[in-house]
Amino acid sequence: DDSVMACIKSPQTGQVNVSMYWNTASPLNSVPLADPHFGLSSMTGKLEDDFYTCSFYRQAVTNIPIPSFRDGSSNKTNFDLDHDEYYLLLAHGPVNPSTGTLLIHSTTFVSAESVDLASFSSVSGAKAILVKLHASLMILAWLLCANFGTFFARYCKDIFQAHKIAGADIWFR
């Protein structure tokens, strides 16, 4: 369960706005708060060269009313940005064209460790093991294939001298 500040381009007006959402763990869903600007002030948003820019101020201590699907009631969860640390999630994805609400993210980036928002520090993303594995295998493939190709081009030309493709030697002499 997470508090979300979303920078959304409205499908109806085309304007970029900041809204508050609540991410639920089960089922995975982003639910808009009853007051979409709860705890936010000085909100601006713009779209320039297909790049969204949103800026806003959020109260350091926010007691967020969590929406409930069952009976319409809400619990409250306290977020203290001055004293607690939080993981940051940057996500990109579509919005519902009729309601303008968030849909499932197509791309996400998560901070490698929790961030103290009361201090100024750099934030790095978590490195996915599959990205590292992909990079390692690509380097290995290039090293092996380049050596293999060089060896065959130099020493194995005469193996295919009698064979032709479209009237040309296989090695294109």
Secondary structure as GFF3:
##gff-version 3
##sequence-region A 1 173
A	DSSP	beta_strand	2	9	.	.	.	ID=ss1
A	DSSP	beta_strand	16	24	.	.	.	ID=ss2
A	DSSP	beta_strand	29	32	.	.	.	ID=ss3
A	DSSP	beta_strand	40	48	.	.	.	ID=ss4
A	DSSP	beta_strand	51	58	.	.	.	ID=ss5
A	DSSP	beta_strand	61	67	.	.	.	ID=ss6
A	DSSP	beta_strand	74	80	.	.	.	ID=ss7
A	DSSP	beta_strand	85	86	.	.	.	ID=ss8
A	DSSP	beta_strand	89	92	.	.	.	ID=ss9
A	DSSP	beta_strand	107	110	.	.	.	ID=ss10
A	DSSP	beta_strand	115	116	.	.	.	ID=ss11
A	DSSP	alpha_helix	129	155	.	.	.	ID=ss12
A	DSSP	three_ten_helix	157	160	.	.	.	ID=ss13
A	DSSP	beta_strand	164	165	.	.	.	ID=ss14
A	DSSP	beta_strand	168	169	.	.	.	ID=ss15
###
